Amino acid sequence: MFSTRQPRRFNRAHIYYDERKEKLKRIEENAKRELGLLPDDDERAAEARKERIHNAIINNTKHLKRREERGGDSISYKWLFVLIFILLFVLHYLYTGSFHF
């Protein structure tokens, strides 16, 4: 008559997560890593993180996405530097009338 009821416990059942499957996957990866079939976690995680950041930046900007589809830069910096140097040389010739500095 004077006892209080205990509240019902919350038990969350994951719908899209299989704990047994994840545990087996970790065991399998550890075994492969010990045999030398997989690279270390740090290297793999760093590469995955780098690739994920690169893809996020590329996919969220129109000009970088177009550049990636084209196959990279159209003109490299060294050719740009050579072109600027030649233009400066021509401007010097037009201004002074001689090729000597």
C-alpha positions in Angstrom: 0.0 0.0 0.0 2.8 2.5 0.8 5.5 1.1 -1.5 6.5 3.2 -4.5 6.9 1.7 -7.9 10.3 1.8 -9.6 10.4 3.5 -13.0 10.7 1.3 -16.0 14.3 1.0 -17.3 15.2 2.5 -20.7 16.6 -0.1 -23.1 17.6 1.2 -26.5 17.7 -1.4 -29.2 19.8 -0.2 -32.2 18.1 -0.8 -35.5 20.9 -0.2 -37.9 23.9 -1.3 -35.8 25.0 -4.8 -35.2 27.4 -5.0 -32.4 28.4 -8.6 -33.1 29.2 -7.7 -36.7 31.4 -4.8 -35.7 33.3 -6.9 -33.2 33.9 -9.6 -35.8 35.1 -6.9 -38.3 37.6 -5.5 -35.8 38.9 -9.0 -35.0 39.3 -9.7 -38.7 41.1 -6.3 -39.3 43.5 -6.9 -36.4 44.3 -10.4 -37.7 45.0 -9.0 -41.2 47.2 -6.2 -39.7 49.2 -8.7 -37.7 49.8 -10.7 -40.9 50.9 -7.5 -42.7 48.0 -7.4 -45.2 46.7 -4.0 -44.0 48.6 -0.8 -43.1 48.6 0.6 -39.6 45.6 2.4 -38.2 47.4 5.7 -38.0 48.4 5.8 -41.6 45.1 4.5 -42.9 43.1 7.0 -40.7 45.3 9.9 -41.8 44.9 9.0 -45.5 41.1 8.6 -45.1 40.9 11.9 -43.2 43.0 13.7 -45.9 40.9 12.2 -48.7 37.6 13.1 -47.0 38.7 16.7 -46.5 39.9 17.0 -50.0 36.7 15.6 -51.4 34.6 17.9 -49.2 36.4 21.0 -50.4 36.4 19.9 -54.1 32.7 19.0 -54.1 31.6 22.2 -52.5 33.2 24.6 -54.9 32.3 25.0 -58.5 35.6 26.1 -59.9 37.6 23.4 -58.1 35.2 20.8 -59.2 35.6 21.9 -62.9 39.4 22.0 -62.4 39.3 18.4 -61.1 37.2 17.2 -64.0 39.6 18.9 -66.5 42.5 17.2 -65.0 44.3 19.8 -62.8 45.8 23.1 -63.5 45.9 24.3 -67.1 49.2 26.2 -66.6 51.9 25.5 -64.1 53.5 28.2 -62.0 56.9 27.7 -63.5 55.6 28.5 -67.0 53.8 31.5 -65.6 57.0 32.7 -64.0 58.9 32.3 -67.3 56.2 34.1 -69.2 56.3 37.1 -66.8 60.1 37.2 -67.0 59.9 37.3 -70.8 57.3 40.0 -70.7 59.5 42.1 -68.4 62.4 41.6 -70.7 60.4 42.8 -73.7 59.0 45.8 -71.7 62.6 46.7 -70.8 63.6 46.6 -74.5 60.7 48.7 -75.5 61.4 51.3 -72.8 65.2 51.6 -73.2 65.7 50.3 -76.8 68.5 47.9 -75.9 68.8 44.3 -74.5 71.5 45.3 -72.0 70.7 45.9 -68.3 
